[in-house]
């Protein structure tokens, strides 16, 4: 490889790096209004600590669950609101609904199963 070809490659790499810098600076950062916590099989206190962390950094937090985990989602919201962030957080919205899920039973005919859902939005008091 000649010196001229090497210099051209180096110049091309530098141009790409400069373009990336420009696009990073030009793109505005989008701040999410509400971050979502999906409730699963972890301990309740784990989700409470996540909710407290999110609420310390932003104004709102959404807690979502379905099926048997709905009671744990309510516990997370209430523990966060009553014990950890007293007089700082309020429940701004609660939405309930249902989803149809297809069960995976191997080669059998699949029938949809209805599963309940909940979304609890916590916001800081002003």
N, C-alpha and C positions, 0 to 999 in steps of 0.2 A: 504494500500500500504506500502510495507516494505521500509526501508531506502535504501537498495540495489537497488530496482527498481527506486526509486526517483533519486538516484545518477546517474543511467544509463540514465534516461531521460534528466537530466541536462547536462550530458556529450554529449549526442546526439544533443541537442539544441546548445550547444557551438560549436560543430563541424560544424553544418550547418551554423552558423553565420560566422565562420572562412572561410568556403568555399565561402560564398557570398562575403566576403571581398576580397578574392583572385581573384575571377572572376571579381569583379568591378575594381580592380587595373590592372588586366591583359588585359582587353578589352580596346583597344585604342578608343579615341573619334573621331568620324567622323564629320568633319566640312563640312557643306553644302556650295557649291560654290555660290549658288544663292537662296535666300528665295523668296517665291511666295506670292503675294497679289492677292486675288480673289475679283474683284470688284462686289459690290452688290448695295443695296439701301440706304446705309448710305450717309452722306454728303461727297462731294469731298474732303474737307479739312481734314476729318478724315483719308482718305486713303493717303493723302499727308504727314500727320504727321507720319503715319506708315512707309511710304517709306523713309522719312528722318531718322527716327530712325534706320531702317535696314541698310541704307547706311552709317550711322555713325559707325556702328559696323562691317559691312562686305564690300566687294568690289563690290558686285552687288546685284540687286534686280529685280525680274521678276513681271510684272503686267499683269494679265490675266483677260479677260472679254469675254462675248458673248452676242449677241443680242443687245438690246437697251442700254446696259451698255458700249458698245465699245467707245462711245463718251466720257463717263466719264473716262475711262481708259486713253484715249489720254490726257484729261485735267489733270489728276493726274500726268502723266509723264511730261507734259510741265510745269505745275506749280512747280513741284519738281525741274526740270532742270533749269528753268529760274528765279524763284523768291527765292526759299529757298536755293538751292545749286548752286549758280551761279559760272561758271568756274570750278566746281569741278566734275560735272557729265555729261556724254554724253549717248546718245541712242546708244547702241552697236548692237542691233538686233531687228527687227520687223518681226513677223511671222503672217500671216493671214491664215484662213482656214474656214472650215465649219464642222458641226456635224449633224448627223441625230438623232433626238429625237422622241421617241414615245409619243404621246399625250395621256393623261389619260381621256377618255370621258365616264366613267362608263362602260356600257355593249356594247357600240358601237364598230364597227370595227375600229381598230387603224391604222392610216396612219402615216408614218414617216414625220416629219417636219424638214426642213433644217434650221439650225441656224448658223449664222456667228460667228467666233471667232477671237480673236487677242491676241498676247503675245508680250509685249514690255519689253526689257531687258535694264535696266539702269546700267552703270558701272562707277566707279570713274575714272577720268582722271589720267594719270600717269605723 
